[in-house]
Amino acid sequence: MRRQTLSEADLERHLLRRTVSELHAERLRCDRCKRTPLVGEVVYRYAKGRTMCALCRPARREMPVEILPVRHGEEIRAQRLTPKRADA
């Protein structure tokens, strides 16, 4: 099988598309209005993985399973889990 060589511009476009796709996949969206809530807003998670923004919340009578504040994407990436020390 012969490999096709990519130009530098093609490689840059490929990497940009992949990065944008990954960022888009991580984004919270309202399942009802399809709006992306702003940083600082609250989203509500319901059974079966449904997510609702604060504007659409009054349309549902059931209580949410989880209430999450919308955080900035860089803030989410900056958090690291550290193992507990044995002597602590």
Phi and psi restraints in degrees (value plus and minus 20) as a CYANA .aco file:
   2 ARG   PHI    -113.8   -73.8
   2 ARG   PSI     113.1   153.1
   3 ARG   PHI    -108.2   -68.2
   3 ARG   PSI     120.4   160.4
   4 GLN   PHI    -113.0   -73.0
   4 GLN   PSI     112.8   152.8
   5 THR   PHI    -104.9   -64.9
   5 THR   PSI     121.9   161.9
   6 LEU   PHI    -123.1   -83.1
   6 LEU   PSI     123.5   163.5
   7 SER   PHI     -96.2   -56.2
   7 SER   PSI     146.7   186.7
   8 GLU   PHI     -83.5   -43.5
   8 GLU   PSI     -59.2   -19.2
   9 ALA   PHI     -85.3   -45.3
   9 ALA   PSI     -60.2   -20.2
  10 ASP   PHI     -84.9   -44.9
  10 ASP   PSI     -60.6   -20.6
  11 LEU   PHI     -83.5   -43.5
  11 LEU   PSI     -64.0   -24.0
  12 GLU   PHI     -81.3   -41.3
  12 GLU   PSI     -63.3   -23.3
  13 ARG   PHI     -82.9   -42.9
  13 ARG   PSI     -63.0   -23.0
  14 HIS   PHI     -81.2   -41.2
  14 HIS   PSI     -67.0   -27.0
  15 LEU   PHI     -84.7   -44.7
  15 LEU   PSI     -59.1   -19.1
  16 LEU   PHI     -84.3   -44.3
  16 LEU   PSI     -65.6   -25.6
  17 ARG   PHI     -80.9   -40.9
  17 ARG   PSI     -62.8   -22.8
  18 ARG   PHI     -84.6   -44.6
  18 ARG   PSI     -62.1   -22.1
  19 THR   PHI     -85.0   -45.0
  19 THR   PSI     -64.8   -24.8
  20 VAL   PHI     -83.3   -43.3
  20 VAL   PSI     -60.1   -20.1
  21 SER   PHI     -82.8   -42.8
  21 SER   PSI     -60.8   -20.8
  22 GLU   PHI     -86.5   -46.5
  22 GLU   PSI     -61.3   -21.3
  23 LEU   PHI     -84.5   -44.5
  23 LEU   PSI     -60.0   -20.0
  24 HIS   PHI     -85.8   -45.8
  24 HIS   PSI     -56.1   -16.1
  25 ALA   PHI     -87.7   -47.7
  25 ALA   PSI     -50.8   -10.8
  26 GLU   PHI    -101.1   -61.1
  26 GLU   PSI     -36.1     3.9
  27 ARG   PHI     -91.2   -51.2
  27 ARG   PSI     118.9   158.9
  28 LEU   PHI     -98.2   -58.2
  28 LEU   PSI     118.2   158.2
  29 ARG   PHI    -156.6  -116.6
  29 ARG   PSI     127.8   167.8
  30 CYS   PHI     -96.6   -56.6
  30 CYS   PSI     110.9   150.9
  31 ASP   PHI     -93.4   -53.4
  31 ASP   PSI     -38.2     1.8
  32 ARG   PHI    -110.3   -70.3
  32 ARG   PSI     -75.2   -35.2
  33 CYS   PHI    -120.4   -80.4
  33 CYS   PSI     -26.9    13.1
  34 LYS   PHI      46.5    86.5
  34 LYS   PSI      -5.0    35.0
  35 ARG   PHI    -100.3   -60.3
  35 ARG   PSI     126.4   166.4
  36 THR   PHI    -113.8   -73.8
  36 THR   PSI      93.0   133.0
  37 PRO   PHI     -83.3   -43.3
  37 PRO   PSI     129.6   169.6
  38 LEU   PHI     -98.1   -58.1
  38 LEU   PSI     140.1   180.1
  39 VAL   PHI     -79.8   -39.8
  39 VAL   PSI     111.5   151.5
  40 GLY   PHI      79.4   119.4
  40 GLY   PSI     -38.9     1.1
  41 GLU   PHI     -94.2   -54.2
  41 GLU   PSI     151.5   191.5
  42 VAL   PHI    -134.8   -94.8
  42 VAL   PSI     118.5   158.5
  43 VAL   PHI    -137.4   -97.4
  43 VAL   PSI     133.5   173.5
  44 TYR   PHI    -137.6   -97.6
  44 TYR   PSI     109.7   149.7
  45 ARG   PHI    -123.0   -83.0
  45 ARG   PSI     115.4   155.4
  46 TYR   PHI    -136.5   -96.5
  46 TYR   PSI     155.4   195.4
  47 ALA   PHI     -77.9   -37.9
  47 ALA   PSI     135.6   175.6
  48 LYS   PHI      45.5    85.5
  48 LYS   PSI      -0.2    39.8
  49 GLY   PHI      56.3    96.3
  49 GLY   PSI      -9.8    30.2
  50 ARG   PHI     -90.6   -50.6
  50 ARG   PSI     119.6   159.6
  51 THR   PHI    -141.0  -101.0
  51 THR   PSI     113.5   153.5
  52 MET   PHI    -148.2  -108.2
  52 MET   PSI     122.0   162.0
  53 CYS   PHI    -101.3   -61.3
  53 CYS   PSI     152.2   192.2
  54 ALA   PHI     -85.3   -45.3
  54 ALA   PSI     -47.8    -7.8
  55 LEU   PHI     -92.6   -52.6
  55 LEU   PSI     -54.0   -14.0
  56 CYS   PHI    -112.0   -72.0
  56 CYS   PSI     -29.5    10.5
  57 ARG   PHI     -75.4   -35.4
  57 ARG   PSI     -62.1   -22.1
  58 PRO   PHI     -82.1   -42.1
  58 PRO   PSI     -37.3     2.7
  59 ALA   PHI     -92.6   -52.6
  59 ALA   PSI     -38.0     2.0
  60 ARG   PHI    -126.2   -86.2
  60 ARG   PSI     115.1   155.1
  61 ARG   PHI    -110.1   -70.1
  61 ARG   PSI     -47.9    -7.9
  62 GLU   PHI     -92.9   -52.9
  62 GLU   PSI     136.8   176.8
  63 MET   PHI     -99.4   -59.4
  63 MET   PSI     121.1   161.1
  64 PRO   PHI     -90.9   -50.9
  64 PRO   PSI     132.5   172.5
  65 VAL   PHI     -97.7   -57.7
  65 VAL   PSI     -53.1   -13.1
  66 GLU   PHI    -168.6  -128.6
  66 GLU   PSI     123.1   163.1
  67 ILE   PHI    -139.1   -99.1
  67 ILE   PSI     102.1   142.1
  68 LEU   PHI    -142.7  -102.7
  68 LEU   PSI     113.4   153.4
  69 PRO   PHI     -98.4   -58.4
  69 PRO   PSI     123.0   163.0
  70 VAL   PHI    -101.6   -61.6
  70 VAL   PSI     103.9   143.9
  71 ARG   PHI    -130.1   -90.1
  71 ARG   PSI     141.9   181.9
  72 HIS   PHI     -89.2   -49.2
  72 HIS   PSI     124.1   164.1
  73 GLY   PHI     -77.5   -37.5
  73 GLY   PSI     -58.2   -18.2
  74 GLU   PHI     -90.3   -50.3
  74 GLU   PSI     -52.4   -12.4
  75 GLU   PHI     -84.9   -44.9
  75 GLU   PSI     -58.6   -18.6
  76 ILE   PHI     -85.6   -45.6
  76 ILE   PSI     -62.7   -22.7
  77 ARG   PHI     -89.8   -49.8
  77 ARG   PSI     -47.6    -7.6
  78 ALA   PHI     -96.2   -56.2
  78 ALA   PSI     -37.8     2.2
  79 GLN   PHI     -96.5   -56.5
  79 GLN   PSI     114.8   154.8
  80 ARG   PHI    -147.9  -107.9
  80 ARG   PSI     120.1   160.1
  81 LEU   PHI    -107.9   -67.9
  81 LEU   PSI     112.5   152.5
  82 THR   PHI    -138.4   -98.4
  82 THR   PSI     116.6   156.6
  83 PRO   PHI     -87.1   -47.1
  83 PRO   PSI     129.3   169.3
  84 LYS   PHI     -93.3   -53.3
  84 LYS   PSI     121.8   161.8
  85 ARG   PHI     -98.3   -58.3
  85 ARG   PSI     124.4   164.4
  86 ALA   PHI     -88.0   -48.0
  86 ALA   PSI     -52.1   -12.1
  87 ASP   PHI    -107.7   -67.7
  87 ASP   PSI     -21.9    18.1
